[in-house]
Amino acid sequence: RFVKNITSWNEMKPGFYHGHISYLDFAKFGVKKKPIYINVVRDPIERLVSYYYFLRFGDDYRPGLRRRKQGDKKTFDECVAEGGSDCAPEKLWLQIPFFCGHSSECWNVGSRWAMDQAKYNLVNEYFLVGVTEELEDFIMLLEAALPRFFRGATDLYRTGKKSHLRKTTEKKLPTKQTIAKLQQSDIWKMENEFYEFALEQFQFMRAHAVREKDGDLYILAQNFFYEKIYPKSN
């Protein structure tokens, strides 16, 4: 139904779909035109810490909404020290399976096959994958590459109130000891490897695509060459 909705709803094209969904291969459903996949990844531990406190305190988008863990005052450091389930290394396994897709193996925690598939999809199926730590540059690239959708987005990001960016209401940064304990996990090592892979790809794209000067965005000059080959006339 999701594939049909996106591809057949011609009256609403062009469309922009935003939400949490793992990679879906539209070709499996006999669809020739696939959507342009865009995504953003985050440092694995930072993501987990934010989500931990989000479940307890919510964010500034809907501050009055009661969250699932509301009332739990235990800090992330205390959770890790006690071996709690909400901060367990297994909770880090999220970005790899989302990029991997809907195969059952994608969601097997620690699967090397899942990480390889996630890397393959990131490179071959996603138009652009940014990182939250370099969000402005990500928006700059989107505007340069897809102005039909993102014209003016960079200026809006810089000058707007950023009301679209949600922040966890209360969050305490973890100690070095807590971070070190999580980094001993093989799951963290895999998620971090995927994050570093995504970061390298993004920085490579940025270096070869755009330049910024005095607040204006410039697409780099053509750096490829070709010649037309004409068939011999009879």
C-alpha positions as CSV (number, residue, x, y, z in Angstrom):
1,R,0.0,0.0,0.0
2,F,2.9,2.3,0.8
3,V,4.5,1.8,-2.6
4,K,1.2,2.2,-4.4
5,N,0.4,5.4,-2.5
6,I,3.8,7.0,-3.4
7,T,3.9,5.9,-7.0
8,S,0.3,6.2,-8.1
9,W,-0.9,9.3,-6.4
10,N,-0.1,11.5,-9.5
11,E,-2.3,14.4,-8.4
12,M,0.0,15.0,-5.4
13,K,3.3,14.9,-7.2
14,P,5.9,16.1,-6.6
15,G,5.6,14.8,-3.1
16,F,7.9,14.8,-0.1
17,Y,7.5,11.9,2.4
18,H,9.1,12.2,5.8
19,G,9.0,9.5,8.5
20,H,10.8,6.6,10.1
21,I,10.9,3.7,7.6
22,S,13.8,1.4,6.8
23,Y,15.0,1.2,3.3
24,L,12.4,-0.2,0.9
25,D,13.4,-1.6,-2.5
26,F,10.6,-0.3,-4.8
27,A,11.8,-2.5,-7.7
28,K,10.6,-5.6,-5.8
29,F,7.1,-4.4,-6.4
30,G,7.5,-3.9,-10.2
31,V,7.9,-0.2,-9.9
32,K,10.2,1.5,-12.4
33,K,10.4,4.9,-10.9
34,K,11.9,4.9,-7.4
35,P,11.8,7.7,-4.9
36,I,14.9,9.8,-4.2
37,Y,16.1,8.5,-0.8
38,I,17.6,11.1,1.6
39,N,18.6,10.5,5.2
40,V,20.6,11.8,8.1
41,V,22.7,9.8,10.6
42,R,24.0,10.7,14.0
43,D,26.8,9.6,16.3
44,P,25.5,6.4,17.8
45,I,26.1,7.2,21.5
46,E,24.8,10.7,21.1
47,R,21.6,9.3,19.5
48,L,21.1,6.8,22.3
49,V,21.6,9.4,25.0
50,S,19.1,11.8,23.4
51,Y,16.5,9.0,23.0
52,Y,17.0,7.9,26.6
53,Y,16.2,11.3,28.0
54,F,13.5,11.9,25.4
55,L,11.5,9.0,26.8
56,R,11.7,10.6,30.2
57,F,11.3,14.3,29.6
58,G,10.1,14.7,26.0
59,D,11.1,17.6,23.8
60,D,10.3,21.2,23.1
61,Y,8.0,20.3,20.3
62,R,5.2,18.9,22.4
63,P,6.3,19.7,26.0
64,G,3.0,18.7,27.6
65,L,2.9,15.2,26.1
66,R,3.4,12.4,28.7
67,R,6.3,10.1,27.6
68,R,6.6,6.4,28.2
69,K,9.3,6.7,30.9
70,Q,8.1,9.9,32.5
71,G,8.9,10.0,36.2
72,D,12.1,7.9,35.9
73,K,14.8,10.2,37.2
74,K,17.7,7.7,36.7
75,T,20.5,9.3,34.7
76,F,22.0,7.7,31.7
77,D,25.3,7.2,33.6
78,E,23.4,5.4,36.4
79,C,21.6,3.2,33.9
80,V,24.8,2.1,32.2
81,A,26.5,1.5,35.6
82,E,23.6,-0.7,36.6
83,G,23.4,-2.5,33.3
84,G,19.9,-1.2,32.6
85,S,18.0,-2.3,29.5
86,D,17.2,1.2,28.2
87,C,20.9,2.0,27.8
88,A,22.1,-1.5,26.8
89,P,24.5,-1.8,23.9
90,E,21.8,-3.6,21.9
91,K,19.9,-0.3,21.9
92,L,22.6,1.2,19.7
93,W,21.6,-1.2,16.9
94,L,19.3,1.1,14.9
95,Q,20.9,3.0,12.1
96,I,22.4,-0.1,10.5
97,P,19.1,-2.0,10.3
98,F,17.2,1.1,9.0
99,F,19.7,1.4,6.1
100,C,19.8,-2.4,5.6
101,G,16.1,-2.8,5.0
102,H,13.2,-5.2,5.6
103,S,15.1,-8.4,5.6
104,S,14.9,-10.3,8.9
105,E,18.7,-10.5,9.0
106,C,18.9,-6.7,9.1
107,W,17.4,-6.7,12.6
108,N,19.6,-9.4,14.0
109,V,21.8,-7.4,16.4
110,G,25.4,-7.5,15.4
111,S,25.0,-9.0,12.0
112,R,27.9,-8.3,9.7
113,W,25.8,-9.0,6.7
114,A,23.4,-6.3,7.8
115,M,26.1,-3.7,8.1
116,D,27.5,-4.7,4.6
117,Q,24.0,-4.3,3.1
118,A,23.5,-1.0,4.9
119,K,26.8,0.3,3.4
120,Y,25.8,-0.9,0.0
121,N,22.4,0.8,0.2
122,L,23.8,4.0,1.5
123,V,26.2,4.3,-1.5
124,N,23.9,2.8,-4.2
125,E,20.4,3.7,-3.2
126,Y,20.5,6.9,-1.3
127,F,20.9,10.2,-3.1
128,L,22.5,11.9,-0.1
129,V,23.0,11.0,3.5
130,G,24.1,13.8,5.9
131,V,25.2,13.9,9.5
132,T,23.5,15.9,12.3
133,E,26.8,17.4,13.4
134,E,27.1,19.0,9.9
135,L,23.5,19.7,9.3
136,E,23.9,23.1,7.6
137,D,26.3,21.7,5.0
138,F,23.8,18.9,4.4
139,I,21.1,21.5,3.7
140,M,23.5,23.4,1.4
141,L,24.1,20.3,-0.6
142,L,20.4,19.5,-0.9
143,E,19.7,23.1,-2.1
144,A,22.4,22.9,-4.7
145,A,21.4,19.5,-6.0
146,L,17.6,19.6,-5.7
147,P,16.6,23.3,-5.9
148,R,13.1,22.3,-6.9
149,F,12.5,21.1,-3.4
150,F,15.1,23.0,-1.3
151,R,15.5,26.4,-2.9
152,G,16.1,28.9,-0.1
153,A,16.5,26.2,2.6
154,T,20.0,27.3,3.5
155,D,19.0,30.9,4.2
156,L,16.0,29.7,6.1
157,Y,18.1,27.4,8.3
158,R,20.5,30.3,9.1
159,T,18.0,33.0,9.7
160,G,14.9,31.2,10.9
161,K,13.9,30.4,14.4
162,K,14.7,26.7,13.9
163,S,11.3,25.8,15.3
164,H,11.5,22.7,13.2
165,L,14.5,21.4,15.1
166,R,13.4,19.5,18.2
167,K,15.5,19.4,21.4
168,T,15.2,17.1,24.3
169,T,13.9,19.1,27.3
170,E,16.4,17.8,29.8
171,K,19.6,15.9,29.0
172,K,22.8,15.2,30.9
173,L,25.9,14.4,28.9
174,P,27.4,11.0,29.8
175,T,30.8,10.8,31.5
176,K,33.9,9.5,29.8
177,Q,33.7,6.4,31.9
178,T,30.2,5.7,30.6
179,I,31.2,6.3,27.0
180,A,34.2,4.1,27.4
181,K,32.1,1.3,28.7
182,L,29.7,1.4,25.8
183,Q,32.6,1.6,23.3
184,Q,33.8,-1.8,24.5
185,S,30.7,-3.3,22.9
186,D,31.0,-4.9,19.5
187,I,27.7,-3.4,18.7
188,W,28.9,0.1,19.2
189,K,32.0,-0.7,17.1
190,M,29.8,-1.8,14.2
191,E,27.4,1.1,14.5
192,N,30.3,3.5,14.8
193,E,32.0,2.0,11.8
194,F,28.8,2.6,9.8
195,Y,28.6,6.1,11.1
196,E,32.2,6.9,10.1
197,F,31.5,5.3,6.7
198,A,28.5,7.6,6.2
199,L,30.5,10.6,7.4
200,E,33.3,9.9,5.0
201,Q,30.9,9.6,2.1
202,F,29.2,12.9,3.0
203,Q,32.4,14.8,3.3
204,F,33.6,13.4,0.0
205,M,30.4,14.6,-1.7
206,R,30.7,18.0,-0.1
207,A,34.3,18.5,-1.2
208,H,33.5,17.6,-4.8
209,A,30.1,19.4,-5.2
210,V,29.8,22.9,-3.7
211,R,31.7,25.9,-2.3
212,E,30.4,28.7,-0.1
213,K,31.6,32.3,-0.4
214,D,30.2,35.3,1.4
215,G,27.1,33.3,2.3
216,D,26.3,32.3,-1.3
217,L,26.4,28.7,-2.6
218,Y,28.4,27.8,-5.7
219,I,28.3,24.6,-7.5
220,L,31.8,23.6,-8.5
221,A,32.8,23.8,-12.1
222,Q,32.6,20.7,-14.3
223,N,35.4,18.4,-13.5
224,F,34.7,15.7,-16.1
225,F,35.4,15.5,-19.9
226,Y,33.7,13.7,-22.7
227,E,33.4,13.8,-26.5
228,K,30.5,12.8,-28.7
229,I,31.0,9.9,-31.0
230,Y,29.1,10.1,-34.3
231,P,28.3,7.0,-36.4
232,K,29.8,6.9,-39.9
233,S,27.3,8.0,-42.5
234,N,26.7,5.6,-45.4
